[in-house]
């Protein structure tokens, strides 16, 4: 190990050198919280690294020595009577040769550390950027931006002459027009009904032509403002339900949108799934809860049921992470932060006049500031010694009660 600008009193055994070469990045990620402390060995390792416990396992001794060598903690002579208390590895290992661990050049170590930090930072920022993009995009789908985007997609991707398969799916509507919401009940536009219509469109086409025609016709339905129905419904049921929902301020178009899927809504749900998967292994319950809160508000405002399933999955992951880390208090903070961020975007878009992108841009900036304020405030509240506050209040009341003789309290 190099000693330049390091604590020269520290001496490493060959086994400790090998462990540090193999696991140092995992050690540091575990202490920093980028690897979840979800086992007894990992929890103990973090406590040792933070100085709250004596080092006992060889992993712990090696890392404590590294901290002293890096002057991150005061130097002391360790009792190296190693106790085998860790049956599972602390971190994810790397493949290395079986040769003995030798001292590495100083610049080689420095370059490897710098590159590792850059990779970790860039991947973290990429995940955060994708998470924010998923929240902002789905929030925007609850505004006029969604209709404009769907119209643009229709004009760009669904333009052209209708094929025999398009006409087969619209056969009932062509024979007897039944209004703009005909896709919901004419029996030709759900995934199963559309395939039946395509198969019966022509007796002379091949299976490959039917598959291509089916996919093309479904694509044209999805990339339109009306979208693709989740399932075929009864027309009378739709009309009666729409009348009932109107009393609650829900229009017929909003009801139809809730039981259909457009290309923009599918894109928003897919973006939410990708953000969830990329952050799945990260032990940050507050971020997962924030994403769940944001997607939950967007689900209601954009009437996107598939996005609702993604929001539920995000919340389940946040709850599991918080439970493993014993920090359930981070759940309400994250949910409130994410929900408030989406609500600010929606409010800005509805209040600010002019092009829709102006309201969205202002809303995104306001959303960032709002979420930062909520996280900062929650952190400060969490740092307060509430037991001390309670004891002070009880003491003050008892003192006052002793003076007046009107009240007598005691601490729990």
C-alpha positions, -999 to +999 in steps of 0.1 A: +000+000+000+014+035-008+023+057+022+026+091+004+003+116+022-011+087+042-007+075+078+025+056+077+018+038+110-008+016+094+004-018+083-018-042+063-015-080+061-015-097+027-051-109+034-062-074+042-046-061+010-064-087-010-098-078+006-093-041+000-084-047-037-114-069-041-141-052-020-131-016-013-157-001-037-184-023-021-173-013+014-175+024+005-208+021-013-223+002+017-212+029+042-225+056+018-259+039+016-256+030-021-257-007-011-285-016+013-275-027+048-301-055+046-282-083+064-268-086+099-232-085+086-238-054+066-255-036+094-227-045+118-201-034+091-218+001+089-218+005+127-181-004+128-173+020+100-191+048+118-173+041+151-203+028+169-189-007+173-156-026+176-142-043+146-143-081+148-146-096+113-117-095+089-138-073+065-143-048+093-106-048+104-094-042+068-118-013+063-111+003+097-073+001+088-080+017+055-099+046+072-070+051+095-045+050+066-066+076+047-067+097+079-105+094+080-104+083+117-077+086+144-050+059+145-052+032+171-037-002+175-064-028+168-069-061+186-068-084+156-082-115+173-105-121+144-139-136+152-158-154+124-191-135+127-198-130+090-209-160+070-220-139+039-199-115+018-202-078+026-204-067-010-204-079-046-169-092-055-149-088-086-130-115-104-093-113-097-064-137-102-052-160-075-018-142-073-009-127-039-021-091-034+009-068-040+012-031-033-001-011-063+014+021-077+000+053-062-012+068-095-029+035-105-049+035-073-058+072-077-069+068-113-090+038-104-107+056-076-113+087-097-128+066-125-149+047-101-163+079-085-171+093-120-189+061-130-209+061-097-218+098-100-228+096-137-250+065-131-266+081-101-273+113-120-286+093-149-311+075-127-321+107-110-327+124-144-348+095-156-368+095-124-375+133-127-383+128-164-409+101-156-425+124-130-426+155-152-437+138-184-466+120-166-476+152-149-477+170-182-501+143-195-527+157-171-527+190-191-535+202-226-500+189-236-514+154-238-540+163-264-515+182-285-490+153-283-517+128-293-527+149-322-492+153-334-486+115-331-518+109-351-508+133-379-472+120-380-476+082-375-512+074-384-516+094-416-523+075-449-549+056-467-570+031-447-562-005-454-586-034-456-577-043-420-585-007-408-618-009-426-625-044-411-620-030-376-643-001-383-669-022-402-697-017-376-692+020-374-690+023-412-723+004-415-740+024-387-721+054-374-724+056-335-704+087-325-668+096-316-666+069-289-675+040-312-643+022-306-655+014-271-685-007-281-684-015-318-666-048-312-637-042-335-610-023-316-600-042-284-569-064-288-589-096-291-618-082-312-594-065-335-576-098-343-609-114-351-618-086-375-583-087-392-585-125-397-619-122-414-609-091-435-598-112-465-598-149-474-567-145-497-541-130-474-514-150-455-508-152-418-478-129-421-500-103-438-526-106-411-501-101-384-486-071-401-521-057-408-531-062-372-501-045-357-504-016-382-541-011-374-536-013-336-507+012-339-530+036-358-556+034-330-530+039-302-514+070-317-547+090-318-564+111-291-592+085-288-568+057-282-573+020-279-600+006-256-589-017-228-619-038-235-652-036-254-680-022-233-718-020-237-730+012-252-759+017-229-738+010-198-713+036-210-740+063-216-756+057-182-723+056-163-713+089-181-745+106-169-738+095-133-701+106-134-712+140-148-727+148-114-692+145-099-676+168-125-662+140-148-670+145-184-678+118-210-645+124-227-626+119-194-645+087-187-637+074-222-601+083-217-600+063-184-610+031-202-587+036-232-550+039-237-532+063-260-496+063-272-486+091-249-501+073-218-483+041-227-451+060-231-456+076-197-462+042-181-432+027-198-410+056-186-422+050-150-414+013-153-379+020-165-373+046-136-386+020-111-364-008-124-332+013-125-337+024-089-349-010-077-316-019-059-311+015-044-318+017-007-336+051-008-372+048+004-379+085+001-371+086-036-392+056-043-421+070-023-416+104-041-419+086-075-450+067-062-467+099-051-459+118-083-472+089-105-503+085-083-513+122-088-506+118-126-527+086-127-558+105-114-553+136-135-543+118-167-569+090-162-542+064-169-550+031-152-518+013-164-497+041-148-517+035-116-503-001-115-468+013-118-475+038-090-486+009-067-454-010-075-433+020-067-451+024-033-446-013-026-409-010-033-407+021-011-425+004+018-402-026+015-371-005+014-382+016+044-391-015+064-357-031+058-339+001+067-362+008+097-371+043+084-408+043+078-409+080+085-394+086+051-425+072+034-449+101+041-421+126+033-415+111-001-452+107-009-459+143+000-429+156-019-437+137-051-474+145-049-467+182-043-443+183-072-468+170-096-496+192-082-475+223-087-469+214-124-506+208-130-515+240-112-490+261-130-502+247-164-538+256-156-531+291-141-505+305-166-519+317-198-503+313-232-486+283-249-488+251-229-450+247-227-447+280-208-469+267-180-451+234-179-417+250-178-427+273-149-443+244-132-412+221-135-390+249-119-415+254-092-418+217-086-380+213-081-380+242-056-410+228-038-396+193-035-362+206-023-380+227+004-400+197+016-370+174+018-349+201+035-377+209+060-383+172+067-345+167+073-345+196+098-375+183+116-359+148+118-328+162+134-348+177+163-344+159+196-381+155+202-375+135+234-356+165+247-384+189+236-410+167+254-390+165+286-385+203+285-422+209+280-431+185+308-405+201+331-418+235+323-454+225+330-444+207+362-426+238+374-456+260+366-479+234+383-457+234+414-460+272+416-498+273+412-507+239+428-532+234+400-516+206+381-492+177+386-475+159+358-448+134+356-427+121+327-436+088+311 
